[in-house]
Amino acid sequence: MFTNNKKHIDWLENVYEPAKQSQFMGVALLGSFHAPIIQCLLQHTGFILHFYGVSSTGKSTLGRVANSVWRSDTENVSWYSKTKELEDTLEANNNQAIFIDESSGIDTIKKLRDISYKAFNITNIDLKNKENQEGARRGIAGYSFNQINSVIISTGENSLKSIKYFDDSIDDNVKPEIVDINVIGEAGVLTDSNNRLKNAEIINKISENACTYYGEVGKLFTFHCEAQAERISTNFYKFLDKGGVYETYEELKEKKSSYTEKQRNLFNIFNILYFTALELIEAGVLPEESRDYFHACTSYVFHNNKENL
């Protein structure tokens, strides 16, 4: 742990610790932290975690918590922003996650189509060439698989995939993996399910803290990923080959045999998120005891959303 870094400790105490009361916040954090890992991997792009649900369920707080990994809440954009502003924000925050609030129907899909060409377009280069492999890992211009390495944390009242024309508006070769997550209650805060007022107070305090303590943890994790890029890449594919969160490949194969293709794709994303948690522990950004929390988060949110596919 970076015990001599006051900003890091402040973030742990004031954002991470209270956020642990919600599985949804854990998933949002892992999505945000995953962004700098993308530059370590070959043929792997980012994705969109879209939290949706009725008004006043803490969706924006989820976004602020994720955003606090990198920046102040005043620096985020919304789906009402112009496409050029969204593209500029992605470019300015390469290898980081960004928070886009307030999805708004077909206009959101048009903007998503446009930014996908920059953020989720995998370039076809020869992987057998060692120079290409190293260039891709380091993000050198001309070698990078993606123009931008990013994860988007998005919120809105409706599922992105449910918006009319979604399937027809975005080309398959640049269509990002979108994980629609239905938010339950006050961002899933589970301290007292019968006391919504108390839960709302907790959400408001977490939101306030996320706007006060921000940025340092993302920098620390980025330094770690840059220094450990080759090891992270090797361990990532070993992790997936072994079965990810399952102990053996046979157990994974048996489990996934009952899933539809969409459910398997969703499972793969949550596997990637759990790998991010393990790497955060390895980096000393999060404590060892966070392993069980993030395992519970990814499992809970996956199983509560796989039936919606």
C-alpha positions as CSV (number, residue, x, y, z in Angstrom):
1,M,0.0,0.0,0.0
2,F,1.1,3.6,-0.7
3,T,0.9,4.4,3.1
4,N,2.9,7.6,2.7
5,N,0.6,9.1,0.1
6,K,-2.0,11.2,1.9
7,K,-4.2,11.8,-1.2
8,H,-4.4,8.0,-1.7
9,I,-5.3,7.4,1.9
10,D,-7.9,10.1,1.9
11,W,-9.5,8.6,-1.2
12,L,-9.5,5.1,0.4
13,E,-11.1,6.4,3.6
14,N,-13.6,8.8,2.1
15,V,-14.6,7.3,-1.2
16,Y,-13.7,3.6,-1.4
17,E,-14.7,2.6,2.2
18,P,-18.2,4.0,2.1
19,A,-18.7,2.9,-1.5
20,K,-18.2,-0.7,-0.4
21,Q,-21.8,-0.6,0.9
22,S,-22.8,-1.0,-2.8
23,Q,-21.9,-3.8,-5.2
24,F,-22.8,-1.5,-8.1
25,M,-20.2,1.0,-6.9
26,G,-17.6,-1.7,-6.8
27,V,-18.3,-2.6,-10.4
28,A,-18.1,1.1,-11.4
29,L,-14.8,1.4,-9.8
30,L,-13.3,-1.6,-11.5
31,G,-14.5,-0.4,-14.8
32,S,-12.8,2.9,-14.2
33,F,-9.6,1.4,-13.0
34,H,-9.5,-1.0,-16.0
35,A,-8.7,1.7,-18.6
36,P,-4.9,1.8,-18.1
37,I,-4.7,-2.0,-18.4
38,I,-5.9,-1.8,-21.9
39,Q,-2.6,-0.4,-23.1
40,C,-0.9,-3.6,-21.7
41,L,-3.0,-6.0,-23.8
42,L,-3.0,-7.0,-27.5
43,Q,-6.2,-7.2,-29.5
44,H,-8.3,-6.0,-26.6
45,T,-10.4,-2.9,-26.6
46,G,-12.4,-1.0,-24.0
47,F,-16.1,-1.2,-23.3
48,I,-19.0,0.8,-21.9
49,L,-20.6,0.2,-18.5
50,H,-24.0,1.7,-18.7
51,F,-26.0,2.0,-15.4
52,Y,-29.6,2.6,-16.0
53,G,-32.8,2.8,-13.9
54,V,-35.5,5.2,-12.8
55,S,-34.7,8.6,-11.5
56,S,-33.1,9.1,-8.1
57,T,-31.6,5.7,-7.7
58,G,-28.0,7.0,-7.3
59,K,-26.9,6.5,-10.9
60,S,-25.0,9.8,-11.1
61,T,-23.3,9.0,-7.8
62,L,-22.0,5.7,-9.3
63,G,-20.5,7.8,-12.1
64,R,-18.9,10.3,-9.7
65,V,-17.4,7.5,-7.7
66,A,-15.9,6.0,-10.9
67,N,-14.8,9.5,-12.0
68,S,-13.0,10.1,-8.7
69,V,-10.3,7.6,-9.8
70,W,-9.2,10.2,-12.4
71,R,-10.6,13.7,-11.9
72,S,-12.9,16.2,-10.4
73,D,-16.7,15.8,-11.1
74,T,-16.6,19.3,-12.7
75,E,-14.6,17.8,-15.6
76,N,-17.1,15.2,-16.8
77,V,-19.4,15.5,-19.8
78,S,-22.9,14.3,-20.6
79,W,-24.6,12.7,-23.6
80,Y,-26.1,16.1,-24.2
81,S,-22.6,17.4,-25.0
82,K,-21.7,17.9,-28.6
83,T,-20.0,15.0,-30.4
84,K,-16.8,17.0,-30.8
85,E,-16.6,17.7,-27.1
86,L,-17.0,14.0,-26.3
87,E,-14.3,13.1,-28.8
88,D,-12.0,15.7,-27.4
89,T,-12.6,14.5,-23.9
90,L,-11.7,10.9,-24.9
91,E,-8.5,12.1,-26.6
92,A,-7.5,14.2,-23.6
93,N,-8.0,11.3,-21.2
94,N,-6.4,8.5,-23.2
95,N,-5.8,5.4,-21.0
96,Q,-8.3,6.7,-18.5
97,A,-12.1,6.1,-18.0
98,I,-14.5,8.9,-18.5
99,F,-18.0,9.4,-17.1
100,I,-20.8,10.4,-19.5
101,D,-24.1,11.2,-17.7
102,E,-27.7,11.4,-18.9
103,S,-28.2,9.2,-22.0
104,S,-31.0,10.5,-24.1
105,G,-32.4,8.2,-26.7
106,I,-31.6,8.2,-30.4
107,D,-29.3,11.3,-30.1
108,T,-27.1,9.3,-27.7
109,I,-26.9,6.4,-30.2
110,K,-25.8,8.8,-33.0
111,K,-23.0,10.2,-30.8
112,L,-22.0,6.7,-29.7
113,R,-21.7,5.7,-33.3
114,D,-19.4,8.6,-34.0
115,I,-17.1,8.3,-31.0
116,S,-16.9,4.5,-31.4
117,Y,-14.7,5.0,-34.6
118,K,-12.1,6.6,-32.4
119,A,-12.5,4.8,-29.1
120,F,-13.3,1.2,-30.1
121,N,-11.8,0.7,-33.5
122,I,-9.2,-2.1,-33.5
123,T,-6.5,-1.7,-36.1
124,N,-5.5,-4.8,-38.0
125,I,-1.7,-5.2,-37.6
126,D,0.6,-8.2,-37.8
127,L,0.8,-9.6,-34.3
128,K,3.7,-12.0,-35.2
129,N,6.0,-9.1,-35.5
130,K,7.8,-8.4,-32.2
131,E,8.2,-4.7,-33.0
132,N,4.4,-4.5,-33.5
133,Q,3.8,-6.2,-30.3
134,E,6.0,-3.9,-28.3
135,G,4.7,-0.8,-30.1
136,A,1.1,-1.8,-29.4
137,R,1.8,-2.4,-25.7
138,R,3.5,1.0,-25.4
139,G,0.8,2.8,-27.4
140,I,3.2,4.2,-30.0
141,A,1.4,5.9,-32.9
142,G,1.1,3.6,-35.9
143,Y,1.2,0.5,-33.7
144,S,-1.7,1.0,-31.3
145,F,-4.7,-1.2,-31.8
146,N,-7.1,1.5,-30.6
147,Q,-6.8,5.2,-31.4
148,I,-7.9,5.7,-27.8
149,N,-7.8,3.3,-24.9
150,S,-10.8,4.0,-22.8
151,V,-13.7,2.7,-20.7
152,I,-16.8,4.7,-20.6
153,I,-19.0,4.8,-17.5
154,S,-22.4,5.9,-18.7
155,T,-25.7,6.5,-17.0
156,G,-29.3,7.1,-18.0
157,E,-32.9,6.1,-17.3
158,N,-33.0,3.5,-20.2
159,S,-30.8,0.6,-21.3
160,L,-28.6,1.7,-24.2
161,K,-29.3,-1.5,-26.1
162,S,-33.1,-0.9,-25.8
163,I,-32.9,2.4,-27.7
164,K,-34.4,2.1,-31.2
165,Y,-31.9,1.8,-34.1
166,F,-29.1,0.7,-31.8
167,D,-28.3,-2.4,-33.8
168,D,-28.5,-0.7,-37.2
169,S,-26.6,2.5,-36.3
170,I,-23.2,1.2,-35.4
171,D,-20.9,-0.8,-37.6
172,D,-20.1,-4.3,-36.2
173,N,-16.3,-3.7,-36.6
174,V,-16.4,-0.7,-34.2
175,K,-19.5,-1.6,-32.1
176,P,-18.3,-1.4,-28.5
177,E,-19.1,-4.1,-25.9
178,I,-21.9,-2.5,-23.8
179,V,-22.8,-3.8,-20.4
180,D,-26.2,-2.6,-19.4
181,I,-26.6,-2.7,-15.7
182,N,-30.0,-2.2,-14.1
183,V,-29.5,-0.2,-10.9
184,I,-31.6,-1.3,-7.9
185,G,-32.6,1.1,-5.1
186,E,-30.3,3.8,-3.9
187,A,-27.3,2.6,-6.1
188,G,-27.7,-0.8,-4.4
189,V,-26.7,0.4,-0.9
190,L,-27.7,-2.4,1.3
191,T,-27.2,-1.1,4.8
192,D,-30.9,-0.8,5.5
193,S,-33.2,-1.8,2.8
194,N,-36.2,-0.6,4.8
195,N,-34.9,2.9,5.4
196,R,-34.7,4.7,2.0
197,L,-34.0,8.0,3.7
198,K,-31.0,6.7,5.5
199,N,-29.7,5.1,2.3
200,A,-30.2,8.4,0.4
201,E,-28.2,10.2,3.0
202,I,-25.4,7.7,2.5
203,I,-25.5,8.2,-1.2
204,N,-25.4,12.0,-0.9
205,K,-22.3,11.8,1.4
206,I,-20.5,9.4,-1.0
207,S,-21.3,11.7,-3.9
208,E,-19.9,14.7,-2.0
209,N,-16.7,12.8,-1.0
210,A,-16.2,11.7,-4.6
211,C,-16.2,15.3,-5.7
212,T,-13.6,16.2,-3.0
213,Y,-11.1,13.4,-3.1
214,Y,-10.0,12.4,-6.6
215,G,-7.3,11.7,-9.1
216,E,-4.4,10.3,-7.2
217,V,-5.3,6.6,-7.3
218,G,-5.6,6.7,-11.1
219,K,-2.1,8.1,-11.4
220,L,-0.7,5.5,-9.1
221,F,-2.3,2.6,-11.0
222,T,-1.2,4.1,-14.3
223,F,2.4,4.1,-13.2
224,H,2.1,0.5,-12.1
225,C,0.6,-0.6,-15.4
226,E,3.2,1.2,-17.5
227,A,6.0,-0.4,-15.4
228,Q,4.4,-3.9,-15.4
229,A,2.9,-4.0,-18.9
230,E,4.5,-7.2,-20.1
231,R,3.8,-9.1,-16.9
232,I,0.2,-7.8,-16.8
233,S,-0.4,-9.0,-20.4
234,T,1.0,-12.4,-19.7
235,N,-1.0,-12.8,-16.5
236,F,-4.2,-11.6,-18.1
237,Y,-4.3,-14.3,-20.7
238,K,-3.2,-16.9,-18.2
239,F,-6.0,-15.8,-15.9
240,L,-8.6,-16.2,-18.7
241,D,-7.2,-19.5,-19.9
242,K,-7.3,-20.9,-16.4
243,G,-10.9,-20.0,-16.1
244,G,-10.9,-16.6,-14.5
245,V,-12.9,-16.4,-11.3
246,Y,-13.4,-20.2,-11.5
247,E,-10.6,-22.4,-10.2
248,T,-10.3,-24.7,-13.2
249,Y,-11.1,-24.4,-16.9
250,E,-13.3,-27.5,-16.6
251,E,-15.5,-25.7,-14.1
252,L,-15.7,-22.7,-16.3
253,K,-16.6,-24.8,-19.4
254,E,-19.4,-26.5,-17.5
255,K,-20.8,-23.2,-16.2
256,K,-20.6,-21.4,-19.5
257,S,-22.2,-24.3,-21.4
258,S,-25.6,-23.2,-20.0
259,Y,-25.1,-19.5,-21.1
260,T,-26.3,-17.9,-24.3
261,E,-23.7,-16.1,-26.5
262,K,-24.6,-12.7,-25.0
263,Q,-24.4,-14.1,-21.5
264,R,-21.0,-15.5,-22.2
265,N,-19.8,-12.1,-23.5
266,L,-21.2,-10.5,-20.4
267,F,-19.4,-13.1,-18.2
268,N,-16.1,-12.3,-20.0
269,I,-16.4,-8.6,-19.2
270,F,-17.0,-9.4,-15.5
271,N,-14.0,-11.7,-15.6
272,I,-11.9,-8.9,-16.9
273,L,-13.2,-6.6,-14.1
274,Y,-12.2,-9.1,-11.5
275,F,-8.7,-9.4,-13.0
276,T,-8.5,-5.6,-12.6
277,A,-9.3,-6.0,-8.9
278,L,-6.4,-8.5,-8.5
279,E,-4.0,-6.2,-10.3
280,L,-5.1,-3.3,-8.0
281,I,-4.2,-5.4,-5.0
282,E,-0.9,-6.3,-6.6
283,A,-0.1,-2.7,-7.2
284,G,-0.9,-1.7,-3.6
285,V,-3.6,0.7,-4.7
286,L,-6.3,-1.3,-2.8
287,P,-5.9,-3.6,0.3
288,E,-5.7,-7.4,0.1
289,E,-9.0,-7.7,1.9
290,S,-10.8,-6.0,-1.1
291,R,-10.5,-9.3,-3.0
292,D,-13.6,-10.8,-1.5
293,Y,-15.6,-7.6,-1.9
294,F,-14.9,-7.3,-5.6
295,H,-15.5,-11.0,-6.1
296,A,-18.9,-10.5,-4.5
297,C,-19.6,-7.4,-6.6
298,T,-18.8,-8.9,-10.0
299,S,-20.7,-12.1,-9.2
300,Y,-23.8,-10.3,-7.8
301,V,-24.1,-7.8,-10.6
302,F,-23.4,-10.4,-13.3
303,H,-26.1,-12.8,-12.1
304,N,-28.6,-10.0,-11.6
305,N,-28.2,-8.8,-15.2
306,K,-27.5,-11.9,-17.3
307,E,-31.3,-12.7,-17.4
308,N,-32.0,-9.3,-19.0
309,L,-30.1,-10.3,-22.2
